[in-house]
């Protein structure tokens, strides 16, 4: 077995954790520092999605438009998190990163975001702020083009919690950036698996490890310094295959799922219990769950794994009871969730989840170069003026 220092050196060489993909960045070179006088506050809509795709490549005809609801209820920022975009085999975990799947997903998402609804409708224009893959974990962030110039200091932090506590088959990819004068941090993670009693402690340990080890480069600015740690950002959202299960016998769980008795099932949900007892994610919040468990399904089926399947096969010998493995939670103030539900794609053994948030964003009034910079189309802001300095 390799010692952890050797594993860490191997990861740094093969995963390039500070590198990421983005559309061409804006040029700030001709902008003067802003004069801090008063603050305009508005709200932006953020769409967040998480999906464990089980190592399955997306089909060419996959339809993302209904999932994004881009035409009926568009957001200003889209954050997509995936787990297992490649199979978690030894070659993918140990070899140099295979980016083919992330390139394909980015192509699909760009096409869905920018596709006109009708022939006469103008094409939506979105820009990719940041995109990063670590083995099977992948996060990509897109914003409306008129907001893109207000994004500053994007960066990433990768934490491997898998093999030897360091490899990227489990762990997180976190991204952060400054939008106007508000810092955002998004954490996409895949925590330890296992349905046995006590396995939740491994997931708790992974979460704590991610919070401890994630670190962004410090940024010193004329108005404020950007934080280096996840919890010190203004708006923080964590999502992914958190892998928490339901603490009930298999037969009881399946019976309650059949009855759609979500309230009783959630009383035995591991993540809810760990949050209540303060053993993990202290201070984090989750919206109400009013949808069926997202895991584990037979492929291309509505039948949970271990249940009767359509072709009459016997029940599986490896029972994996249904569970809400895929979750979206948030930390701190300035975020309000308006939607939390799941999708019904049968691509993998997980169903995707999504949430919509309104986020408060602060913008300092400025003069000279930055007046021109902030004079674009910020029609999404419902502004109010806040006097004096913070």
N, C-alpha and C positions, 0 to 999 in steps of 0.2 A: 504493500500500500504506500502511495506517495505521501510524503510529509506535506503539511499545509503550505509552507513557504514555496515548495516546488509547484504545487497546484496553483498558487496565486500567480507565480511567474508565468506559468503556462497559459493561464487565463488572460493575463495582460497582453501576451504576445498574440493570442489567437482571436480575441474578441474586441480589441481596440475600444474599450469602454467609453472613451471620451469622444469618439468619432460618431457623427450622425449624418443623415441625408436631409437636405432641405432644398426648396426652391431658392433661386438667387436672392441673397440677403439685400436689404435696402442699404443705401449709403448715408451714414450719419455725419460724414466728415465736415460738411458745410454748416452744421447746425450749432448755434450758440447755446450755452447752458441756460436753462429757464430761470426766470426770476420767481421765487416762491412767494406768492401773495395770497391767493385764495384757491379753493378747491371746488371743481365741478364734479358732482357724483352722478353717475348714471348706471344703468343695468344692461347687461348683455346676456343672451341666451346661449347656454352651453349644452351640447348633446354629447353624452358619454356612453360608450358601448363596450361590452366585453364578450368574447366568444372563444371557447376552447374548440378548435376545429379538428382535433384528433389526428393531426398529421395528414389530413386529406387536402389535396390541392383543389381550389375552387373550380367548378365547371365553367366552361366558356359562357354559358347562358345564365349564370347566376344573377338573380334580380335583387338588387340592394335598394331600389327606389322606395318600395313600400316601407322598408325598415327605417330608412332615413327620413321619410316623410318630408322631403326637401321642398316640395311645391306647396303643400297644404300648411305646414308649420315649420318653416325654415329656422335654423339656428345661426348664430354668428360664429361660433367655434364648434368644430367637430373633433372629438377625441375618440380614437378607435384603439382598443386593446385586444390582442389575440394571444392565445396560448396554444402551444403545439402546432405552430404553422409548418413545422417539419416533424417527422416521427422522432421520438426521443430514443433513438438507438445509439450505439456506441460511436458510430462514425460521425453522426451529427453532433453529439455531445463533445467529443474529443477533437474532431478535425476543425479546420478553418471554417468560419461561418459560411453557410449556404444561403445566399441572399435571393435566390430565384423566387422563392415563395413570397417574400416581402415586396419585391418589385411587382409581382403579379397582383398582390392585394392592393398596392398603391395605385396601380393602373385601373383596377376595377372601381376603387373608391373615387378616384378623380373623375372617371367617366360618369358615375352615378351622381356626384355632386354637381357636375357642370352640364348635365344633360337637359336641354330645353323640354318643357312639358308639351309644347305644341310647336308647329312649324313657325308660327308667328312670334312666339315668345323668345326673348333674348336669353342667351346662354348665361347661366350663373357663373361667376368667376371666383374660384377659391385658390388659395395658395397654401402650399405645404410648409408649415413652420419648422417641423422637426419630425424625423422618422428614425427609429432605432430598433434593431433586432439583437437579442442575445439568445442563441440556440433557438428554442421554440417560442420564446416570449417576444412579442412585437408590439410597439406602440407607434402611432402616427397621428399627428395633430394638424388640422387644417383650419384656416380662418378665411373670412371674406376678404377679398383683395383690397378693399378700402381700409381694412383694419391692419393689413399686413405691415405697412410702414410704421405702425405704432408698437410693433413687437420688438423688444430689445433683449439682448443677453440670453438667447436660448442655450441650454446645455443639458447634458444627460448624466445619469449616474446608474451604473449597473451593479447589482449585487447577486452573486451566485450562492445559493443555499443548498444545492443538490449534492452530488457525490463529494464526499469528504468535506461537506459544508462549504464548498467553494465553487463547484461547477454549476453551469447555467441551465441544467435540466430543470431546476427549480430556482426560484428567486424572484428578482424584480428588475424592471427597467423604469426608472423615474425620469421625468422631464420637467424642466422649469423654464419660465420666461417672465419678462416684465411687460405688461400691457398697460400703456400710459404709465401711471404711477402705482399700479397694483401688481403684486407678484403672484403667479399661479404655479402650482406644482401638481402634477398628475403621476400617480404610481400604478403601474400595471404589474401584477404579480401572479405567480403560480406557486402556491404553498404546498407543503408536504401532504402526500396522499395517505390513504389508509382509513378503513372503516371500523377498526377495532377500538374498544374502549381505551382511552388514554392517548390515542393518536392525535387528539386535538392539542395536546401539549407540544407536539412537534410543530404544528401549525403556529401556535402561539410563539414558539421559539423563533421560527422563521420570520414572523412579523416584527418581533423585537430586534432581530438581527438586521433586518432591512432598515428599520428606523435608526439603528446605531451606526451602520456602516455606509449608508447612502450619504454622499457628500458632493456638493456642487462647488465650482470654483468661486472664490469670493469676488465680488464686484463692488468697488468703491466709487460712489457717484457724488455729484455736487449737492443733491437733495437727500439721498438716502443710500445706505449700503444694502446690497442684496444678501439675503441669508444663505448659509451653506447647508443647512439641515432642513429636512422635509417639513417638520412641524412649525418652523419659523416663518413660512411663507404666509401670505394673506389669505389665499384661497387654495384649499388642498382637497383633492378627491382621489380615493384609492379604489381600485376595481380589479377584477380578475377571477380566476378559478382559485378561490380561497380554500376550497376542499372541505369545509366544515360539514358534518353529517347530522343526522337526526338520531337522538339517543333513545331509540325504542326498538323492540324486537322487529325483525324483518316483516313478519306477518301483520303486526299491528300497524306499522308504517304504511304498508301497501293497502290495508283496509281503509285507513284514514285518508289516503290519497284518493282512493276510489270514491269516498264520500265527499271529497273536496273540503275536508275539515282542516283548513289551513291554520286556524287559531290554535287548535290542540296540538298540531304538529309543531308549530313554531314555539310552543312552550318547552319542547324538547330539542329545539334546534341548538346545536353546539355553539355557534357564533353568538346567538342571542344570550345564551347562558354565560359564556365567557365575558361578553360585554357587561352583563348585569353584575357579575361578580368582580369586575374590574381586573380580570387576569390578563387582558389583552385589549389593545385599542382604547385605552382610557381617554374619554372625552370625545370619541368618534360617534357619529350618528348614522342611522340607516332609515330609509323610508319604509312605509308599510308595505308588506309583501302580500299581494292579492292575486298571485299566479301560482300555477303548479310547480313542483320541484323541477329543476333544470337538468338533472342528471339521475340515472344513466339510462339511455335509450338504446334499443337495437337500432342499427344503422338503417336509414330510410324507413323508419317505422314510428308509430305513435305509442308503441308498447315499451314499457319500462323493462330494462334488462332483468332477467330472472322470471318474468311473467310469461303467460302463454303468448305465442307468436302466431302470426296470421297463417303460416303454412302448416301448422299443426305439429311442429316439432315439440319435443319434451321441454320442460322448463330447464333453464340453465342450472348447472351444478354449482356454479360460482355466484352466489347471491350477492348483489350489490343493491341495497335498498335505495329507493329514490331519496334525493337530498337536494337542498338549495346550495350547491357548491359554488355557483357563480353569483357574485355579489358586487354592489357598488355602495360605498360608504364615504362620508365626508367629515372634515374636521374644521372647527373654528366658525367664525361669524362671516356674514356677507354672502352666504349661499342659501338659496331656497329651492327645494326640490318640488317640481310640479308634476313629474311623471316618473313612474318606476314600473317596468313590466318586462315581459320576455317575448321573444320571437318564436316562430314555429318552423324554421328551416330544419330539414332532416339531414343536413350534410354530415353531421357528426353525432356522437353519443351525448353531446351537450346541446342545450338550447341557449341561444344568445340572450343577454339581458341588456337593457338600455335605461338610461335616466336622463331627464332634462332638468337643468338648473337655471335659475336666474342668478346672476352674479353681480354684486356691486363693484363698480370700477371707478377709481378716482383719477382725475386729470387736473394737474395744476395749470392755472392760467399762466400764459407765457407771453413773451414779446419777441420781436425781431425774428430770427430764423425759425424758431419753433412755432411762432404764430402761423407761418406758412405751412409748417409740418402738420399742425393740428387742424387746419382749415378744410380738410377733406370731408367726405360724406360720412359723418357720424350720426346718421339719422336714427340708429338703434338706441341712442342714449336718451333716457328720460332725465333731463338734467335738473339739478338743484344746486345752488351756490352755497358753499360753506366758507364763511369768512375766517380770517386769521390763519396762522401757521399751526401745524400739528405738533 
